[in-house]
Amino acid sequence: MTEARKVPLLNVANVLTMARLALVPVFLFSLFEAGGFDTTWRLIAFGIFAVASFTDHIDGTLARKHGLITDFGKIADPIADKALTGSALVGLSILDVLPWWITIVIAVREVGITLLRFWVIRYSVIPASRGGKAKTLAQVIAIGLFVLPQNDVLELFAWASMLVALVLTVVTGIDYVVRAFKMKARADRAVA
């Protein structure tokens, strides 16, 4: 009988996740420094946001490729993701760069789907869909473009990408709800 390999809690994937979480206050400081509209500080904020966002891709890839998946990582990774994107959206809304309704739509979807995943977890796991991954990428691109110092051309691309992100946010949110209720219905039929 072989014993399952125990994955150490302190591994490169979890360290990257925690680094992303630690970068959130540094990002916010940079975003708000000098009144929130200083070109240098906005470029610094963009760099921090880009690095933190990239760690989201790297930590998951490393965890899957090298068998470093831990329960801690399963919980901490989505928290770090939501903290980064949520703080960026709120920060941009506080600066009046982004309307609050956009921040609220995205936040409600993200929190709602996270709670839905916890509700359904006793029946099954809702795996991330391609649409969900496209939504995350679209949000990161849109937020990143809004963090950058604006000019007319960049602002046009920022709004176009945010429109794509919003559509994907709503559509994938509906998809997750439908999938969750189907999973619950299957589980209920199996018990009956």
N, CA, C and O of each residue as an XYZ file, in Angstrom:
768
protein
N       0.848     -1.178      0.000
C       0.000      0.000      0.000
C       0.895      1.243      0.000
O       1.777      1.384      0.847
N       0.662      2.120     -0.939
C       1.479      3.335     -1.019
C       0.774      4.483     -0.320
O      -0.449      4.612     -0.355
N       1.580      5.297      0.307
C       1.038      6.444      1.031
C       1.051      7.666      0.114
O       2.025      7.902     -0.602
N      -0.024      8.430      0.141
C      -0.103      9.633     -0.690
C       0.971     10.627     -0.256
O       1.244     10.797      0.932
N       1.568     11.275     -1.249
C       2.606     12.268     -0.973
C       1.974     13.481     -0.313
O       0.986     14.024     -0.807
N       2.549     13.902      0.807
C       2.048     15.080      1.514
C       2.678     16.314      0.881
O       3.900     16.424      0.780
N       1.828     17.236      0.459
C       2.302     18.468     -0.175
C       2.609     19.476      0.924
O       1.748     19.754      1.759
N       3.812     20.026      0.940
C       4.140     21.009      1.980
C       3.308     22.283      1.811
O       3.072     22.748      0.696
N       2.878     22.821      2.927
C       2.099     24.059      2.898
C       2.934     25.202      2.338
O       2.441     26.024      1.565
N       4.194     25.247      2.732
C       5.087     26.297      2.244
C       5.719     25.809      0.939
O       6.783     25.190      0.935
N       5.034     26.105     -0.165
C       5.555     25.747     -1.482
C       5.469     26.972     -2.386
O       4.846     27.972     -2.028
N       6.091     26.891     -3.546
C       6.213     28.068     -4.411
C       4.845     28.606     -4.845
O       4.671     29.820     -4.950
N       3.885     27.734     -5.096
C       2.557     28.190     -5.521
C       1.880     28.993     -4.411
O       1.325     30.062     -4.667
N       1.924     28.484     -3.183
C       1.307     29.200     -2.059
C       2.046     30.491     -1.736
O       1.425     31.482     -1.352
N       3.365     30.488     -1.887
C       4.142     31.715     -1.652
C       3.739     32.785     -2.664
O       3.597     33.953     -2.303
N       3.555     32.401     -3.923
C       3.116     33.367     -4.944
C       1.721     33.906     -4.635
O       1.454     35.092     -4.826
N       0.841     33.038     -4.161
C      -0.506     33.482     -3.781
C      -0.431     34.506     -2.656
O      -1.096     35.540     -2.704
N       0.383     34.213     -1.642
C       0.509     35.149     -0.516
C       1.205     36.443     -0.948
O       0.890     37.518     -0.438
N       2.143     36.340     -1.882
C       2.796     37.550     -2.407
C       1.769     38.430     -3.112
O       1.794     39.653     -2.976
N       0.860     37.802     -3.870
C      -0.195     38.565     -4.542
C      -1.056     39.291     -3.517
O      -1.392     40.461     -3.697
N      -1.404     38.605     -2.457
C      -2.206     39.227     -1.403
C      -1.439     40.370     -0.741
O      -2.014     41.417     -0.444
N      -0.146     40.169     -0.510
C       0.682     41.214      0.112
C       0.851     42.428     -0.801
O       1.079     43.534     -0.312
N       0.745     42.241     -2.106
C       0.886     43.357     -3.044
C      -0.350     44.257     -3.095
O      -0.272     45.378     -3.598
N      -1.482     43.784     -2.585
C      -2.714     44.586     -2.643
C      -2.547     45.941     -1.954
O      -2.833     46.958     -2.587
N      -2.101     46.017     -0.689
C      -1.948     47.347     -0.082
C      -0.872     48.192     -0.759
O      -0.988     49.417     -0.805
N       0.171     47.555     -1.285
C       1.218     48.292     -2.001
C       0.630     48.895     -3.276
O       0.909     50.045     -3.616
N      -0.183     48.111     -3.974
C      -0.873     48.606     -5.170
C      -1.763     49.795     -4.820
O      -1.718     50.827     -5.489
N      -2.569     49.649     -3.772
C      -3.484     50.737     -3.394
C      -2.726     51.996     -2.995
O      -3.128     53.101     -3.359
N      -1.635     51.842     -2.254
C      -0.817     53.002     -1.894
C      -0.355     53.722     -3.155
O      -0.451     54.946     -3.251
N       0.143     52.959     -4.116
C       0.640     53.549     -5.364
C      -0.479     54.206     -6.163
O      -0.283     55.263     -6.763
N      -1.643     53.581     -6.168
C      -2.777     54.127     -6.917
C      -3.227     55.468     -6.353
O      -3.553     56.387     -7.105
N      -3.245     55.577     -5.027
C      -3.749     56.797     -4.384
C      -2.678     57.852     -4.125
O      -3.002     58.995     -3.803
N      -1.410     57.481     -4.263
C      -0.329     58.426     -3.961
C      -0.435     59.658     -4.860
O      -0.808     59.560     -6.029
N      -0.103     60.809     -4.295
C      -0.101     62.100     -5.016
C      -1.476     62.416     -5.599
O      -1.582     62.968     -6.694
N      -2.525     62.064     -4.861
C      -3.880     62.395     -5.287
C      -4.497     61.424     -6.274
O      -5.644     61.606     -6.683
N      -3.766     60.408     -6.660
C      -4.320     59.376     -7.527
C      -4.165     59.618     -9.018
O      -4.556     58.772     -9.822
N      -3.604     60.753     -9.402
C      -3.519     61.050    -10.836
C      -2.117     61.413    -11.303
O      -1.939     61.911    -12.414
N      -1.129     61.166    -10.463
C       0.257     61.411    -10.846
C       0.701     60.310    -11.813
O       0.559     59.124    -11.514
N       1.231     60.699    -12.953
C       1.604     59.739    -14.001
C       2.586     58.684    -13.496
O       2.397     57.493    -13.746
N       3.608     59.104    -12.804
C       4.615     58.151    -12.316
C       3.993     57.138    -11.366
O       4.238     55.938    -11.492
N       3.196     57.607    -10.423
C       2.588     56.701     -9.456
C       1.561     55.777    -10.112
O       1.415     54.624     -9.706
N       0.852     56.275    -11.121
C      -0.103     55.413    -11.823
C       0.641     54.320    -12.597
O       0.175     53.183    -12.667
N       1.787     54.661    -13.174
C       2.591     53.646    -13.867
C       3.134     52.611    -12.885
O       3.185     51.421    -13.193
N       3.538     53.073    -11.706
C       3.992     52.145    -10.660
C       2.837     51.238    -10.235
O       3.012     50.027    -10.099
N       1.659     51.824    -10.027
C       0.477     51.038     -9.651
C       0.158     50.004    -10.729
O      -0.165     48.856    -10.424
N       0.251     50.420    -11.988
C       0.003     49.485    -13.090
C       1.005     48.328    -13.052
O       0.621     47.168    -13.206
N       2.280     48.640    -12.848
C       3.303     47.600    -12.778
C       3.031     46.607    -11.664
O       3.170     45.399    -11.851
N       2.645     47.117    -10.506
C       2.331     46.238     -9.370
C       1.113     45.377     -9.688
O       1.106     44.175     -9.422
N       0.082     46.001    -10.260
C      -1.128     45.261    -10.625
C      -0.803     44.171    -11.650
O      -1.291     43.046    -11.538
N       0.021     44.503    -12.645
C       0.383     43.533    -13.682
C       1.160     42.359    -13.090
O       0.871     41.204    -13.404
N       2.134     42.644    -12.244
C       2.922     41.575    -11.611
C       2.022     40.708    -10.735
O       2.086     39.480    -10.799
N       1.190     41.338     -9.923
C       0.294     40.582     -9.042
C      -0.668     39.715     -9.858
O      -0.920     38.563     -9.505
N      -1.199     40.266    -10.940
C      -2.121     39.502    -11.789
C      -1.418     38.320    -12.443
O      -1.997     37.241    -12.567
N      -0.175     38.521    -12.858
C       0.579     37.446    -13.495
C       0.852     36.305    -12.515
O       0.898     35.142    -12.917
N       1.031     36.626    -11.240
C       1.262     35.560    -10.253
C       0.053     34.638    -10.148
O       0.193     33.473     -9.779
N      -1.141     35.153    -10.472
C      -2.335     34.311    -10.436
C      -2.219     33.194    -11.467
O      -2.583     32.050    -11.195
N      -1.720     33.523    -12.626
C      -1.531     32.510    -13.667
C      -0.420     31.533    -13.274
O      -0.560     30.321    -13.433
N       0.672     32.074    -12.766
C       1.840     31.244    -12.452
C       1.559     30.285    -11.302
O       1.911     29.107    -11.381
N       0.922     30.779    -10.220
C       0.741     29.897     -9.058
C      -0.143     28.701     -9.382
O       0.140     27.586     -8.944
N      -1.200     28.920    -10.138
C      -2.076     27.810    -10.510
C      -1.390     26.811    -11.420
O      -1.532     25.600    -11.249
N      -0.646     27.321    -12.386
C       0.083     26.448    -13.309
C       1.107     25.601    -12.559
O       1.200     24.393    -12.775
N       1.874     26.241    -11.679
C       2.878     25.500    -10.901
C       2.229     24.464     -9.992
O       2.714     23.338     -9.878
N       1.132     24.846     -9.346
C       0.463     23.919     -8.429
C      -0.015     22.674     -9.171
O       0.170     21.555     -8.692
N      -0.626     22.865    -10.335
C      -1.119     21.713    -11.098
C       0.028     20.890    -11.691
O       0.019     19.662    -11.619
N       1.000     21.567    -12.269
C       2.095     20.877    -12.969
C       2.988     20.079    -12.020
O       3.461     18.998    -12.370
N       3.216     20.611    -10.826
C       4.157     19.979     -9.897
C       3.475     19.333     -8.688
O       4.141     18.992     -7.710
N       2.168     19.166     -8.752
C       1.454     18.508     -7.664
C       1.529     19.261     -6.348
O       1.686     18.656     -5.288
N       1.419     20.582     -6.416
C       1.528     21.417     -5.214
C       0.174     21.954     -4.747
O       0.117     22.958     -4.037
N      -0.894     21.301     -5.134
C      -2.230     21.757     -4.751
C      -2.463     21.434     -3.277
O      -2.298     20.292     -2.847
N      -2.846     22.446     -2.517
C      -3.141     22.280     -1.088
C      -4.517     22.865     -0.796
O      -5.031     23.681     -1.562
N      -5.106     22.442      0.315
C      -6.381     23.035      0.735
C      -6.204     24.529      0.984
O      -7.081     25.329      0.658
N      -5.066     24.898      1.562
C      -4.785     26.317      1.793
C      -4.813     27.088      0.473
O      -5.424     28.153      0.387
N      -4.157     26.554     -0.545
C      -4.115     27.214     -1.847
C      -5.484     27.327     -2.486
O      -5.800     28.332     -3.123
N      -6.307     26.278     -2.312
C      -7.661     26.304     -2.874
C      -8.493     27.434     -2.279
O      -9.368     27.987     -2.946
N      -8.219     27.774     -1.029
C      -8.959     28.854     -0.362
C      -8.266     30.196     -0.572
O      -8.919     31.188     -0.895
N      -6.951     30.232     -0.391
C      -6.218     31.507     -0.451
C      -6.164     32.095     -1.854
O      -6.211     33.315     -2.008
N      -6.067     31.250     -2.887
C      -5.944     31.764     -4.254
C      -7.143     32.617     -4.668
O      -6.950     33.743     -5.124
N      -8.381     32.117     -4.525
C      -9.502     32.978     -4.916
C      -9.645     34.216     -4.026
O     -10.109     35.258     -4.487
N      -9.249     34.106     -2.757
C      -9.296     35.283     -1.876
C      -8.314     36.336     -2.377
O      -8.648     37.519     -2.440
N      -7.104     35.907     -2.732
C      -6.104     36.846     -3.252
C      -6.577     37.473     -4.560
O      -6.381     38.667     -4.786
N      -7.202     36.666     -5.423
C      -7.722     37.188     -6.693
C      -8.773     38.263     -6.455
O      -8.716     39.347     -7.034
N      -9.730     37.943     -5.596
C     -10.824     38.892     -5.327
C     -10.302     40.141     -4.626
O     -10.782     41.245     -4.884
N      -9.322     39.970     -3.741
C      -8.752     41.134     -3.048
C      -8.078     42.073     -4.038
O      -8.226     43.291     -3.940
N      -7.341     41.513     -4.990
C      -6.644     42.352     -5.968
C      -7.624     43.062     -6.894
O      -7.586     44.286     -7.018
N      -8.499     42.304     -7.543
C      -9.424     42.943     -8.484
C     -10.424     43.828     -7.757
O     -10.748     44.919     -8.227
N     -10.913     43.366     -6.615
C     -11.876     44.171     -5.858
C     -11.290     45.482     -5.381
O     -11.932     46.527     -5.486
N     -10.070     45.437     -4.856
C      -9.451     46.678     -4.374
C      -9.164     47.623     -5.530
O      -9.297     48.839     -5.387
N      -8.771     47.074     -6.676
C      -8.521     47.920     -7.848
C      -9.808     48.592     -8.312
O      -9.816     49.789     -8.599
N     -10.892     47.829     -8.387
C     -12.170     48.401     -8.814
C     -12.653     49.476     -7.847
O     -13.069     50.555     -8.269
N     -12.597     49.181     -6.551
C     -13.022     50.166     -5.549
C     -12.129     51.399     -5.622
O     -12.625     52.525     -5.579
N     -10.820     51.197     -5.731
C      -9.896     52.326     -5.831
C     -10.194     53.202     -7.029
O     -10.205     54.428     -6.916
N     -10.437     52.583     -8.181
C     -10.748     53.350     -9.386
C     -12.081     54.081     -9.257
O     -12.244     55.178     -9.791
N     -13.028     53.479     -8.554
C     -14.313     54.158     -8.336
C     -14.167     55.318     -7.359
O     -14.780     56.367     -7.552
N     -13.363     55.143     -6.317
C     -13.113     56.244     -5.375
C     -12.488     57.427     -6.107
O     -12.796     58.580     -5.807
N     -11.615     57.142     -7.062
C     -10.959     58.202     -7.838
C     -11.861     58.758     -8.946
O     -11.450     59.648     -9.690
N     -13.073     58.244     -9.055
C     -14.022     58.641    -10.108
C     -13.502     58.348    -11.512
O     -13.861     59.036    -12.468
N     -12.668     57.339    -11.632
C     -12.189     56.895    -12.935
C     -13.181     55.887    -13.512
O     -13.378     55.814    -14.725
N     -13.791     55.122    -12.635
C     -14.726     54.071    -13.011
C     -16.030     54.287    -12.246
O     -15.993     54.512    -11.036
N     -17.177     54.226    -12.917
C     -18.446     54.395    -12.200
C     -18.658     53.281    -11.166
O     -18.267     52.132    -11.372
N     -19.282     53.656    -10.062
C     -19.517     52.689     -8.988
C     -20.376     51.513     -9.446
O     -20.188     50.395     -8.967
N     -21.310     51.743    -10.361
C     -22.195     50.650    -10.763
C     -21.401     49.506    -11.392
O     -21.777     48.344    -11.234
N     -20.321     49.805    -12.096
C     -19.488     48.745    -12.682
C     -18.819     47.939    -11.570
O     -18.805     46.708    -11.602
N     -18.273     48.642    -10.600
C     -17.642     47.973     -9.458
C     -18.651     47.094     -8.729
O     -18.330     45.971     -8.338
N     -19.861     47.596     -8.546
C     -20.895     46.844     -7.826
C     -21.315     45.603     -8.611
O     -21.441     44.525     -8.031
N     -21.535     45.736     -9.920
C     -21.926     44.574    -10.737
C     -20.870     43.472    -10.633
O     -21.200     42.309    -10.404
N     -19.617     43.842    -10.802
C     -18.544     42.840    -10.754
C     -18.409     42.262     -9.348
O     -18.249     41.051     -9.193
N     -18.470     43.107     -8.330
C     -18.325     42.628     -6.948
C     -19.460     41.685     -6.559
O     -19.218     40.651     -5.936
N     -20.689     42.031     -6.918
C     -21.834     41.173     -6.583
C     -21.687     39.811     -7.259
O     -21.955     38.778     -6.645
N     -21.265     39.810     -8.512
C     -21.066     38.544     -9.219
C     -19.980     37.712     -8.543
O     -20.167     36.518     -8.307
N     -18.856     38.335     -8.235
C     -17.733     37.596     -7.661
C     -18.078     37.026     -6.283
O     -17.809     35.858     -6.005
N     -18.666     37.845     -5.436
C     -19.049     37.375     -4.098
C     -20.150     36.323     -4.210
O     -20.109     35.299     -3.528
N     -21.129     36.578     -5.071
C     -22.234     35.632     -5.242
C     -21.766     34.269     -5.714
O     -22.208     33.246     -5.192
N     -20.878     34.243     -6.695
C     -20.385     32.964     -7.215
C     -19.513     32.258     -6.180
O     -19.554     31.033     -6.069
N     -18.739     33.006     -5.435
C     -17.927     32.402     -4.372
C     -18.833     31.743     -3.330
O     -18.579     30.610     -2.921
N     -19.877     32.436     -2.902
C     -20.827     31.860     -1.941
C     -21.547     30.656     -2.540
O     -21.774     29.660     -1.853
N     -21.903     30.748     -3.813
C     -22.568     29.638     -4.495
C     -21.668     28.402     -4.522
O     -22.136     27.282     -4.318
N     -20.390     28.611     -4.772
C     -19.448     27.481     -4.773
C     -19.412     26.797     -3.400
O     -19.368     25.570     -3.317
N     -19.429     27.595     -2.328
C     -19.436     27.011     -0.985
C     -20.736     26.255     -0.719
O     -20.726     25.230     -0.037
N     -21.849     26.748     -1.247
C     -23.147     26.106     -1.055
C     -23.197     24.758     -1.777
O     -23.757     23.792     -1.259
N     -22.611     24.699     -2.971
C     -22.688     23.509     -3.813
C     -21.585     22.504     -3.507
O     -21.665     21.359     -3.952
N     -20.571     22.893     -2.770
C     -19.391     22.045     -2.582
C     -19.728     20.688     -1.961
O     -19.008     19.715     -2.187
N     -20.799     20.609     -1.193
C     -21.152     19.312     -0.595
C     -21.714     18.345     -1.643
O     -21.747     17.135     -1.419
N     -22.158     18.885     -2.792
C     -22.663     18.037     -3.870
C     -21.572     17.730     -4.893
O     -21.420     16.595     -5.344
N     -20.832     18.751     -5.239
C     -19.795     18.617     -6.257
C     -19.042     19.941     -6.351
O     -19.465     20.948     -5.784
N     -17.941     19.930     -7.060
C     -17.162     21.148     -7.275
C     -17.542     21.721     -8.633
O     -17.622     20.995     -9.624
N     -17.776     23.023     -8.670
C     -18.023     23.681     -9.953
C     -16.655     24.049    -10.517
O     -16.000     24.963    -10.016
N     -16.225     23.344    -11.552
C     -14.903     23.664    -12.098
C     -14.921     24.998    -12.835
O     -15.954     25.429    -13.348
N     -13.771     25.633    -12.876
C     -13.658     26.881    -13.633
C     -13.891     26.563    -15.105
O     -13.359     25.589    -15.637
N     -14.686     27.391    -15.744
C     -14.989     27.193    -17.159
C     -14.063     28.053    -18.010
O     -13.381     28.945    -17.504
N     -14.049     27.775    -19.297
C     -13.283     28.630    -20.211
C     -13.817     30.056    -20.157
O     -13.057     31.024    -20.194
N     -15.140     30.165    -20.070
C     -15.748     31.491    -19.974
C     -15.291     32.222    -18.724
O     -15.025     33.423    -18.762
N     -15.200     31.499    -17.619
C     -14.733     32.104    -16.372
C     -13.291     32.568    -16.475
O     -12.928     33.620    -15.950
N     -12.470     31.774    -17.155
C     -11.072     32.177    -17.347
C     -10.975     33.379    -18.285
O     -10.154     34.271    -18.073
N     -11.815     33.399    -19.323
C     -11.848     34.554    -20.238
C     -12.329     35.799    -19.495
O     -11.836     36.901    -19.733
N     -13.292     35.617    -18.598
C     -13.800     36.726    -17.787
C     -12.695     37.310    -16.926
O     -12.543     38.528    -16.843
N     -11.928     36.450    -16.291
C     -10.831     36.913    -15.441
C      -9.804     37.684    -16.264
O      -9.358     38.758    -15.858
N      -9.431     37.143    -17.410
C      -8.469     37.825    -18.276
C      -9.014     39.182    -18.736
O      -8.292     40.179    -18.730
N     -10.281     39.213    -19.132
C     -10.891     40.472    -19.581
C     -10.920     41.502    -18.456
O     -10.653     42.682    -18.684
N     -11.246     41.054    -17.236
C     -11.256     41.980    -16.096
C      -9.860     42.534    -15.830
O      -9.699     43.733    -15.607
N      -8.862     41.673    -15.853
C      -7.486     42.113    -15.581
C      -7.029     43.121    -16.633
O      -6.425     44.141    -16.301
N      -7.318     42.835    -17.894
C      -6.933     43.771    -18.961
C      -7.655     45.100    -18.791
O      -7.034     46.161    -18.856
N      -8.967     45.043    -18.574
C      -9.749     46.278    -18.439
C      -9.291     47.102    -17.237
O      -9.090     48.311    -17.348
N      -9.130     46.451    -16.100
C      -8.692     47.170    -14.896
C      -7.304     47.761    -15.126
O      -7.051     48.919    -14.792
N      -6.412     46.964    -15.696
C      -5.066     47.456    -15.978
C      -5.078     48.689    -16.858
O      -4.333     49.637    -16.610
N      -5.915     48.688    -17.885
C      -6.001     49.848    -18.775
C      -6.529     51.076    -18.041
O      -6.101     52.197    -18.318
N      -7.454     50.872    -17.111
C      -7.978     52.008    -16.338
C      -6.966     52.519    -15.315
O      -6.976     53.700    -14.965
N      -6.095     51.634    -14.837
C      -5.069     52.065    -13.876
C      -4.030     52.948    -14.564
O      -3.512     53.886    -13.959
N      -3.730     52.653    -15.812
C      -2.743     53.460    -16.546
C      -3.185     54.922    -16.646
O      -4.383     55.207    -16.663
N      -2.229     55.845    -16.714
C      -2.588     57.252    -16.959
C      -3.346     57.340    -18.288
O      -2.919     56.770    -19.292
N      -4.465     58.053    -18.284
C      -5.359     58.048    -19.435
C      -5.020     59.099    -20.484
O      -4.550     60.193    -20.173
N      -5.275     58.730    -21.737
C      -5.355     59.675    -22.846
C      -6.558     59.225    -23.666
O      -7.159     58.198    -23.353
N      -6.917     59.960    -24.693
C      -8.146     59.651    -25.431
C      -8.148     58.247    -26.033
O      -9.155     57.543    -25.957
N      -7.040     57.841    -26.625
C      -6.969     56.525    -27.266
C      -7.021     55.418    -26.220
O      -7.778     54.459    -26.368
N      -6.229     55.542    -25.175
C      -6.203     54.527    -24.124
C      -7.563     54.420    -23.440
O      -8.017     53.324    -23.113
N      -8.201     55.552    -23.231
C      -9.518     55.545    -22.592
C     -10.526     54.769    -23.443
O     -11.363     54.047    -22.902
N     -10.452     54.910    -24.755
C     -11.342     54.174    -25.652
C     -11.123     52.667    -25.505
O     -12.087     51.908    -25.397
N      -9.865     52.234    -25.502
C      -9.558     50.816    -25.314
C      -9.974     50.333    -23.921
O     -10.449     49.208    -23.768
N      -9.797     51.176    -22.918
C     -10.181     50.805    -21.553
C     -11.686     50.550    -21.476
O     -12.121     49.554    -20.898
N     -12.475     51.446    -22.057
C     -13.929     51.277    -22.013
C     -14.381     50.080    -22.841
O     -15.282     49.351    -22.426
N     -13.773     49.866    -24.002
C     -14.135     48.710    -24.827
C     -13.830     47.409    -24.092
O     -14.636     46.478    -24.106
N     -12.673     47.347    -23.453
C     -12.313     46.126    -22.721
C     -13.190     45.941    -21.485
O     -13.507     44.811    -21.115
N     -13.583     47.038    -20.846
C     -14.472     46.919    -19.687
C     -15.852     46.429    -20.116
O     -16.491     45.672    -19.386
N     -16.316     46.846    -21.280
C     -17.598     46.353    -21.790
C     -17.532     44.840    -21.997
O     -18.454     44.119    -21.617
N     -16.449     44.364    -22.595
C     -16.259     42.921    -22.776
C     -16.222     42.226    -21.413
O     -16.857     41.188    -21.227
N     -15.483     42.794    -20.468
C     -15.379     42.208    -19.127
C     -16.744     42.148    -18.447
O     -17.077     41.147    -17.812
N     -17.530     43.208    -18.576
C     -18.863     43.225    -17.954
C     -19.775     42.165    -18.554
O     -20.467     41.455    -17.824
N     -19.781     42.054    -19.879
C     -20.619     41.045    -20.532
C     -20.203     39.651    -20.077
O     -21.055     38.839    -19.716
N     -18.902     39.365    -20.090
C     -18.422     38.055    -19.642
C     -18.717     37.822    -18.164
O     -19.027     36.700    -17.764
N     -18.625     38.862    -17.357
C     -18.918     38.743    -15.927
C     -20.359     38.299    -15.709
O     -20.617     37.385    -14.926
N     -21.293     38.939    -16.395
C     -22.716     38.618    -16.228
C     -23.042     37.251    -16.833
O     -23.705     36.435    -16.193
N     -22.583     36.999    -18.053
C     -22.901     35.737    -18.734
C     -22.330     34.542    -17.974
O     -23.028     33.546    -17.782
N     -21.077     34.625    -17.540
C     -20.496     33.496    -16.801
C     -21.119     33.359    -15.418
O     -21.203     32.253    -14.884
N     -21.551     34.459    -14.839
C     -22.257     34.387    -13.559
C     -23.549     33.597    -13.694
O     -23.854     32.740    -12.865
N     -24.305     33.893    -14.743
C     -25.549     33.156    -15.003
C     -25.241     31.686    -15.259
O     -25.942     30.806    -14.759
N     -24.193     31.418    -16.037
C     -23.793     30.041    -16.330
C     -23.465     29.271    -15.048
O     -23.886     28.124    -14.893
N     -22.723     29.887    -14.135
C     -22.384     29.226    -12.871
C     -23.634     28.927    -12.051
O     -23.730     27.858    -11.447
N     -24.586     29.846    -12.020
C     -25.826     29.626    -11.268
C     -26.587     28.443    -11.860
O     -27.041     27.570    -11.120
N     -26.731     28.404    -13.177
C     -27.432     27.303    -13.838
C     -26.735     25.977    -13.542
O     -27.393     24.998    -13.191
N     -25.415     25.938    -13.679
C     -24.668     24.707    -13.407
C     -24.816     24.270    -11.954
O     -24.939     23.078    -11.673
N     -24.806     25.225    -11.033
C     -24.935     24.894     -9.610
C     -26.292     24.259     -9.312
O     -26.371     23.265     -8.591
N     -27.354     24.832     -9.865
C     -28.682     24.277     -9.606
C     -28.863     22.916    -10.272
O     -29.572     22.061     -9.740
N     -28.238     22.702    -11.419
C     -28.285     21.377    -12.050
C     -27.560     20.351    -11.186
O     -28.033     19.225    -11.030
N     -26.414     20.735    -10.623
C     -25.669     19.828     -9.738
C     -26.495     19.467     -8.515
O     -26.544     18.306     -8.107
N     -27.138     20.464     -7.935
C     -27.961     20.221     -6.752
C     -29.135     19.314     -7.100
O     -29.462     18.404     -6.338
N     -29.772     19.554     -8.247
C     -30.902     18.726     -8.659
C     -30.465     17.278     -8.875
O     -31.172     16.353     -8.476
N     -29.304     17.075     -9.504
C     -28.781     15.712     -9.693
C     -28.508     15.046     -8.348
O     -28.817     13.869     -8.156
N     -27.936     15.794     -7.429
C     -27.638     15.243     -6.103
C     -28.927     14.898     -5.368
O     -29.002     13.867     -4.700
N     -29.937     15.750     -5.485
C     -31.226     15.483     -4.834
C     -31.884     14.234     -5.421
O     -32.452     13.430     -4.681
N     -31.812     14.066     -6.747
C     -32.394     12.877     -7.388
C     -31.646     11.612     -6.962
O     -32.261     10.559     -6.795
N     -30.340     11.708     -6.787
C     -29.541     10.548     -6.384
C     -29.894     10.095     -4.973
O     -29.833      8.905     -4.662
N     -30.263     11.049     -4.121
C     -30.619     10.731     -2.736
C     -32.033     10.174     -2.658
O     -32.323      9.328     -1.812
N     -32.913     10.643     -3.534
C     -34.333     10.260     -3.480
C     -34.587      8.845     -3.890
O     -35.734      8.398     -3.889
